[in-house]
């Protein structure tokens, strides 16, 4: 994560080109807001952008000193002698790059949500930095209470009152800024709006709607796209060492374009195959229209409604993959495009019987349920009603959702 350059960002060519253009010109906006799905490289890109902006070989990275010397010597130039003309990325060799690659650059401020007691925050920050340095595939995973603390905000604003230490600018990276309180946004508003020539803000979020309009309107927005399944498979196989291929395919498909989610699920217990089999076992009573049997199976899977949102989401997504494979087989997709390859003999008769319109209706019902998980819903009732509608064996159960829904509403 820390040694990544803008030129090597995964799956974001447009973002990479845009940020490298900014670095080459050496002219930055007051603030940038990186937004898009979770786990697609927004924080990595923000740190790579900061590293490039602080590199001593890019335009205007070295501090200018216009004051006369003791002997009336000519003022120092804004660029050091070794600065490369037109450089648009971190060189990886200068002192600035070495310091920023370990999060030790005095002009790089990295703020992220924390959980735990206030007295242990410093220890948590230090341990997180160490983990990020040691693990290039480190995934931020928060507890429910994780937030950017007011103490972090106050300390940051105090430091912004001084000039940068060694560079001509200071880069402030705020990860998941949507985890701030309203009063914190208000405190940051003036600094984000008028940070001065020496400070550049880079905010990241995967929940754009939770960032106040006052902040959004003062930032230049940079949108990140979901990653492709093929790219996630390559990273899991080559960089993360995940095996066998069956697990790699399933993780990449379940990731929904999020590499971080795939990495977080790689060591899940029970295994992905066991969770998939449990989810698909619910289809039999749903398609038979046996409400009593379906309710009993749902209660068993959800622990009588006590299962967490992530497990419920995974269950619904396994069902989506099942329907997606049926749709792909119906239209002659090659075997490598099928996630549940071990179940092809079961899928083929269904692909011949179900038409594309009905498969799409069922997929939309599942998508609607996944969206509902973020609200205050009951796990067992949500899963039961969703599967009854997917089966569609009785009046009203086969209805279409009121409107199509999109997973990434940003």
C-alpha positions as CSV (number, residue, x, y, z in Angstrom):
1,X,0.0,0.0,0.0
2,X,2.7,2.5,1.0
3,X,5.1,1.9,-1.9
4,X,2.5,2.1,-4.6
5,X,3.0,4.7,-7.3
6,X,0.4,6.5,-9.3
7,X,1.6,4.7,-12.4
8,X,0.9,1.3,-10.8
9,X,-2.6,1.9,-9.3
10,X,-4.8,-1.2,-9.9
11,X,-7.8,-0.9,-12.2
12,X,-8.0,2.9,-12.2
13,X,-6.4,4.1,-15.4
14,X,-8.4,7.3,-15.6
15,X,-7.7,8.3,-12.0
16,X,-4.0,7.5,-12.4
17,X,-3.8,9.7,-15.5
18,X,-5.7,12.6,-13.9
19,X,-3.5,12.6,-10.7
20,X,-0.3,12.3,-12.6
21,X,-1.3,15.3,-14.7
22,X,-1.8,17.3,-11.5
23,X,1.6,16.3,-10.2
24,X,3.3,17.1,-13.5
25,X,1.8,20.6,-13.6
26,X,2.5,21.2,-9.9
27,X,-0.8,23.1,-9.5
28,X,-3.2,21.6,-7.0
29,X,-6.8,22.4,-5.9
30,X,-7.5,23.2,-2.2
31,X,-9.1,19.8,-1.6
32,X,-9.9,16.5,-3.4
33,X,-12.7,14.1,-2.5
34,X,-11.9,10.5,-3.6
35,X,-15.2,8.6,-3.7
36,X,-16.5,5.2,-5.0
37,X,-17.1,1.7,-3.7
38,X,-15.3,0.5,-0.6
39,X,-12.0,-1.4,-1.2
40,X,-11.1,-0.3,-4.7
41,X,-7.9,1.6,-3.8
42,X,-9.0,5.1,-2.8
43,X,-6.8,5.3,0.3
44,X,-3.9,3.7,-1.6
45,X,-4.3,6.3,-4.4
46,X,-4.5,9.1,-1.9
47,X,-1.2,8.1,-0.3
48,X,0.4,7.5,-3.7
49,X,-0.7,11.0,-4.7
50,X,0.7,12.5,-1.5
51,X,4.0,10.6,-2.0
52,X,4.2,12.0,-5.6
53,X,3.4,15.5,-4.5
54,X,6.1,15.4,-1.8
55,X,8.7,13.8,-4.0
56,X,11.7,16.1,-4.2
57,X,12.1,15.6,-8.0
58,X,8.7,16.9,-9.0
59,X,7.8,20.4,-9.9
60,X,7.7,22.8,-6.9
61,X,8.2,20.1,-4.3
62,X,11.2,21.8,-2.6
63,X,10.5,24.8,-0.4
64,X,11.2,28.2,-1.8
65,X,13.1,30.7,0.3
66,X,12.8,34.2,-0.9
67,X,14.4,35.9,2.1
68,X,17.9,37.3,1.6
69,X,20.8,35.5,3.2
70,X,23.3,36.9,5.7
71,X,25.6,37.7,2.8
72,X,22.9,39.0,0.4
73,X,23.1,35.9,-1.7
74,X,20.5,35.3,-4.4
75,X,17.3,33.6,-3.2
76,X,17.1,29.8,-3.4
77,X,15.1,28.4,-6.2
78,X,11.8,26.6,-5.6
79,X,13.1,23.4,-7.2
80,X,16.2,21.4,-6.1
81,X,19.0,20.8,-8.6
82,X,18.0,17.2,-9.1
83,X,14.4,17.9,-9.8
84,X,13.3,16.4,-13.1
85,X,11.4,18.5,-15.6
86,X,7.9,17.2,-16.2
87,X,8.1,14.4,-13.6
88,X,4.5,13.2,-12.8
89,X,5.1,10.5,-10.2
90,X,7.2,9.6,-7.1
91,X,10.8,8.7,-7.9
92,X,11.0,6.3,-5.0
93,X,14.6,7.3,-4.3
94,X,14.8,10.7,-2.8
95,X,14.5,11.5,0.9
96,X,10.9,12.6,0.6
97,X,9.8,9.4,-1.1
98,X,11.6,7.3,1.5
99,X,10.0,9.1,4.4
100,X,6.5,9.1,2.9
101,X,6.7,5.4,2.0
102,X,6.9,4.7,5.8
103,X,4.4,7.4,6.8
104,X,7.2,9.3,8.5
105,X,7.3,12.4,6.3
106,X,6.7,15.5,8.6
107,X,4.5,17.1,5.9
108,X,2.2,14.1,5.3
109,X,-0.7,13.9,7.7
110,X,-2.7,10.7,7.6
111,X,-5.9,10.6,9.7
112,X,-8.2,7.5,9.8
113,X,-11.1,6.2,12.0
114,X,-10.2,4.6,15.4
115,X,-12.0,2.5,17.9
116,X,-11.2,2.0,21.6
117,X,-10.6,4.2,24.5
118,X,-9.1,7.7,24.1
119,X,-6.0,6.9,26.3
120,X,-5.0,4.1,23.9
121,X,-5.4,6.0,20.6
122,X,-1.7,6.7,20.2
123,X,-0.8,3.0,20.6
124,X,-3.5,2.1,18.1
125,X,-2.2,4.6,15.5
126,X,1.4,3.3,15.9
127,X,0.4,-0.3,15.6
128,X,-1.7,0.5,12.5
129,X,1.3,2.3,10.9
130,X,3.5,-0.8,11.6
131,X,0.9,-3.1,10.1
132,X,0.6,-1.0,7.0
133,X,4.4,-1.0,6.5
134,X,4.7,-4.8,7.0
135,X,1.6,-5.9,5.0
136,X,1.2,-4.4,1.5
137,X,-2.3,-6.0,1.3
138,X,-3.4,-4.6,4.7
139,X,-7.2,-4.1,4.9
140,X,-8.8,-1.6,7.2
141,X,-11.6,-3.2,9.1
142,X,-13.6,-1.1,11.6
143,X,-15.7,-2.0,14.5
144,X,-19.1,-0.3,14.7
145,X,-17.8,2.4,17.1
146,X,-14.8,3.4,14.9
147,X,-14.7,7.1,14.1
148,X,-12.4,10.0,13.5
149,X,-12.0,11.5,17.0
150,X,-12.3,15.1,17.9
151,X,-8.8,15.0,19.4
152,X,-7.4,14.0,16.1
153,X,-9.1,16.9,14.4
154,X,-7.9,19.4,17.0
155,X,-4.3,18.2,16.8
156,X,-4.4,18.4,13.0
157,X,-5.8,21.9,12.9
158,X,-3.1,23.1,15.4
159,X,-0.4,21.7,13.1
160,X,-1.8,23.4,10.0
161,X,-1.1,26.7,11.7
162,X,2.6,26.3,11.0
163,X,4.5,26.2,7.7
164,X,5.5,22.8,6.2
165,X,8.7,21.4,7.6
166,X,10.8,20.3,4.6
167,X,8.5,20.6,1.5
168,X,6.7,23.4,-0.1
169,X,3.4,21.9,0.7
170,X,1.7,19.7,3.3
171,X,-0.7,16.9,2.2
172,X,-3.5,15.9,4.6
173,X,-5.1,12.5,3.8
174,X,-8.3,11.7,5.7
175,X,-9.5,8.2,5.2
176,X,-13.3,7.5,5.4
177,X,-14.1,11.1,6.2
178,X,-17.8,10.2,6.5
179,X,-17.0,8.8,9.9
180,X,-16.7,12.3,11.3
181,X,-19.2,14.1,13.5
182,X,-21.1,17.1,12.3
183,X,-19.1,19.5,14.6
184,X,-15.8,18.1,13.2
185,X,-16.9,18.9,9.6
186,X,-17.8,22.4,10.7
187,X,-14.3,22.8,12.3
188,X,-12.6,21.6,9.2
189,X,-14.8,23.6,6.8
190,X,-12.7,26.8,6.9
191,X,-9.5,25.0,6.5
192,X,-10.8,22.9,3.6
193,X,-12.2,26.0,1.9
194,X,-9.1,28.2,2.3
195,X,-6.2,25.9,3.3
196,X,-3.6,28.3,1.9
197,X,-1.0,27.6,-0.8
198,X,0.9,25.2,1.5
199,X,-1.8,22.6,2.3
200,X,-3.7,20.2,0.1
201,X,-6.6,18.1,1.5
202,X,-7.4,14.6,0.2
203,X,-10.6,13.1,1.6
204,X,-11.8,9.6,0.9
205,X,-15.2,8.0,1.3
206,X,-17.3,5.1,0.1
207,X,-20.5,6.7,1.5
208,X,-20.7,10.0,-0.4
209,X,-24.2,10.8,0.8
210,X,-22.9,11.0,4.4
211,X,-20.4,13.7,3.6
212,X,-22.1,17.2,4.1
213,X,-22.8,19.2,1.0
214,X,-20.7,22.0,2.5
215,X,-17.6,19.8,2.3
216,X,-18.5,18.2,-1.1
217,X,-19.0,21.5,-2.8
218,X,-15.5,22.7,-1.7
219,X,-13.7,19.6,-3.1
220,X,-12.7,18.5,-6.5
221,X,-14.3,15.1,-6.8
222,X,-12.5,12.1,-8.2
223,X,-14.6,9.0,-8.8
224,X,-13.2,5.5,-8.5
225,X,-14.8,2.5,-10.3
226,X,-15.3,-1.1,-9.1
227,X,-12.5,-3.4,-10.0
228,X,-12.9,-6.2,-12.5
229,X,-13.3,-9.8,-11.4
230,X,-10.3,-10.8,-13.5
231,X,-8.1,-8.2,-11.8
232,X,-9.2,-9.4,-8.3
233,X,-8.5,-13.0,-9.2
234,X,-5.0,-12.1,-10.4
235,X,-4.2,-10.3,-7.1
236,X,-5.6,-13.0,-5.0
237,X,-3.7,-15.7,-6.8
238,X,-0.4,-13.9,-7.4
239,X,0.0,-11.4,-4.5
240,X,-2.1,-12.9,-1.8
241,X,-1.3,-16.6,-2.5
242,X,-4.9,-17.8,-2.3
243,X,-5.6,-21.3,-3.6
244,X,-7.3,-23.3,-5.0
245,X,-8.8,-21.7,-8.1
246,X,-12.3,-22.6,-6.9
247,X,-11.9,-20.4,-3.9
248,X,-10.2,-17.6,-6.0
249,X,-13.2,-17.5,-8.4
250,X,-15.7,-17.4,-5.6
251,X,-14.0,-14.7,-3.6
252,X,-13.6,-12.5,-6.7
253,X,-17.2,-13.0,-7.7
254,X,-18.4,-12.2,-4.1
255,X,-16.2,-9.2,-3.8
256,X,-18.5,-7.1,-6.0
257,X,-15.5,-5.2,-7.4
258,X,-13.9,-4.6,-4.0
259,X,-10.4,-6.1,-3.6
260,X,-10.4,-5.3,0.2
261,X,-13.6,-7.3,0.6
262,X,-12.1,-10.3,-1.2
263,X,-9.0,-10.1,1.0
264,X,-11.0,-9.8,4.2
265,X,-13.0,-13.0,3.2
266,X,-10.1,-15.2,2.2
267,X,-9.7,-16.7,5.7
268,X,-13.4,-16.7,6.6
269,X,-14.9,-19.4,8.9
270,X,-16.8,-21.5,7.9
271,X,-15.2,-21.7,4.5
272,X,-16.7,-20.1,1.4
273,X,-17.9,-23.4,0.0
274,X,-19.7,-24.3,3.3
275,X,-21.4,-21.0,3.4
276,X,-22.4,-21.3,-0.3
277,X,-23.9,-24.7,0.3
278,X,-25.9,-23.4,3.3
279,X,-27.3,-20.6,1.2
280,X,-28.2,-22.7,-1.7
281,X,-29.9,-25.2,0.6
282,X,-32.6,-22.6,1.1
283,X,-33.6,-22.7,-2.5
284,X,-35.3,-26.1,-2.4
285,X,-38.1,-25.2,0.1
286,X,-38.5,-21.7,-1.6
287,X,-39.0,-23.2,-5.0
288,X,-41.3,-25.9,-3.6
289,X,-43.5,-23.2,-2.0
290,X,-43.3,-24.9,1.4
291,X,-43.5,-21.9,3.7
292,X,-43.1,-23.9,6.9
293,X,-40.0,-25.7,5.8
294,X,-38.5,-22.5,4.4
295,X,-39.1,-20.7,7.7
296,X,-37.5,-23.5,9.6
297,X,-34.4,-23.5,7.3
298,X,-34.1,-19.7,7.5
299,X,-34.3,-19.7,11.3
300,X,-31.6,-22.4,11.5
301,X,-29.3,-20.4,9.1
302,X,-29.7,-17.1,10.8
303,X,-29.6,-18.4,14.4
304,X,-33.2,-17.3,15.0
305,X,-32.5,-13.8,13.7
306,X,-29.2,-13.3,15.5
307,X,-26.9,-13.5,12.4
308,X,-24.9,-10.4,11.5
309,X,-25.5,-8.2,8.4
310,X,-22.4,-9.4,6.7
311,X,-23.4,-13.1,6.9
312,X,-26.9,-12.2,5.6
313,X,-25.4,-10.2,2.8
314,X,-23.2,-13.1,1.8
315,X,-26.1,-15.5,1.8
316,X,-28.0,-13.3,-0.6
317,X,-25.0,-12.8,-2.8
318,X,-24.4,-16.6,-3.1
319,X,-28.0,-16.8,-4.4
320,X,-27.2,-14.0,-6.9
321,X,-24.1,-15.9,-8.1
322,X,-26.3,-19.0,-8.6
323,X,-28.8,-17.0,-10.8
324,X,-25.9,-15.3,-12.6
325,X,-24.4,-18.7,-13.5
326,X,-27.8,-19.9,-14.8
327,X,-28.1,-16.8,-17.0
328,X,-24.6,-17.2,-18.4
329,X,-25.2,-20.9,-19.2
330,X,-28.4,-20.0,-20.9
331,X,-26.6,-17.7,-23.3
332,X,-23.7,-20.0,-23.9
333,X,-21.0,-18.5,-21.7
334,X,-17.7,-20.4,-21.5
335,X,-17.0,-22.6,-18.5
336,X,-14.4,-20.2,-17.1
337,X,-17.1,-17.6,-16.7
338,X,-19.1,-19.9,-14.3
339,X,-18.4,-19.5,-10.6
340,X,-20.1,-22.6,-9.4
341,X,-18.4,-25.0,-11.8
342,X,-18.9,-28.0,-9.5
343,X,-22.7,-27.6,-9.9
344,X,-22.9,-27.2,-13.6
345,X,-24.9,-30.4,-14.0
346,X,-27.6,-28.9,-11.7
347,X,-27.5,-25.5,-13.3
348,X,-27.9,-26.6,-16.9
349,X,-31.5,-27.9,-16.6
350,X,-32.5,-24.7,-14.9
351,X,-30.8,-22.6,-17.6
352,X,-32.9,-24.5,-20.2
353,X,-36.2,-23.9,-18.3
354,X,-35.9,-20.3,-16.9
355,X,-36.1,-17.4,-19.3
356,X,-33.9,-14.3,-19.0
357,X,-36.8,-12.1,-17.8
358,X,-37.6,-14.3,-14.9
359,X,-33.9,-14.6,-13.9
360,X,-33.6,-10.9,-14.0
361,X,-36.7,-10.4,-11.8
362,X,-35.2,-12.8,-9.2
363,X,-31.9,-11.0,-9.3
364,X,-33.6,-7.7,-8.7
365,X,-35.5,-9.1,-5.7
366,X,-32.2,-10.2,-4.2
367,X,-30.6,-6.8,-4.9
368,X,-33.5,-5.0,-3.2
369,X,-32.9,-7.2,-0.1
370,X,-29.2,-6.5,-0.1
371,X,-29.9,-2.8,-0.1
372,X,-32.4,-3.2,2.8
373,X,-29.7,-4.8,5.0
374,X,-28.2,-1.4,5.6
375,X,-31.4,-0.4,7.3
376,X,-32.9,-1.6,10.6
377,X,-34.3,-5.0,9.3
378,X,-34.8,-8.4,10.9
379,X,-32.4,-11.0,9.4
380,X,-34.8,-13.9,9.5
381,X,-37.8,-12.0,8.2
382,X,-35.8,-10.4,5.4
383,X,-34.4,-13.6,4.2
384,X,-37.7,-15.5,4.4
385,X,-39.7,-12.8,2.5
386,X,-36.9,-12.5,-0.1
387,X,-36.8,-16.2,-0.8
388,X,-40.6,-16.4,-1.0
389,X,-40.6,-13.7,-3.6
390,X,-37.8,-15.4,-5.5
391,X,-39.8,-18.6,-5.6
392,X,-42.9,-16.8,-6.6
393,X,-45.2,-19.8,-6.0
394,X,-48.2,-17.8,-4.7
395,X,-50.1,-14.6,-5.6
396,X,-48.0,-11.5,-5.1
397,X,-44.8,-13.4,-4.4
398,X,-43.5,-13.3,-8.0
399,X,-43.9,-9.5,-8.3
400,X,-41.1,-7.3,-9.6
401,X,-39.5,-4.8,-7.2
402,X,-41.1,-1.3,-7.3
403,X,-38.0,0.1,-9.1
404,X,-34.6,-1.1,-10.3
405,X,-31.8,-0.5,-7.7
406,X,-28.1,0.1,-8.1
407,X,-25.5,-1.2,-5.6
408,X,-23.3,1.8,-5.7
409,X,-25.4,4.9,-5.2
410,X,-22.7,7.5,-5.1
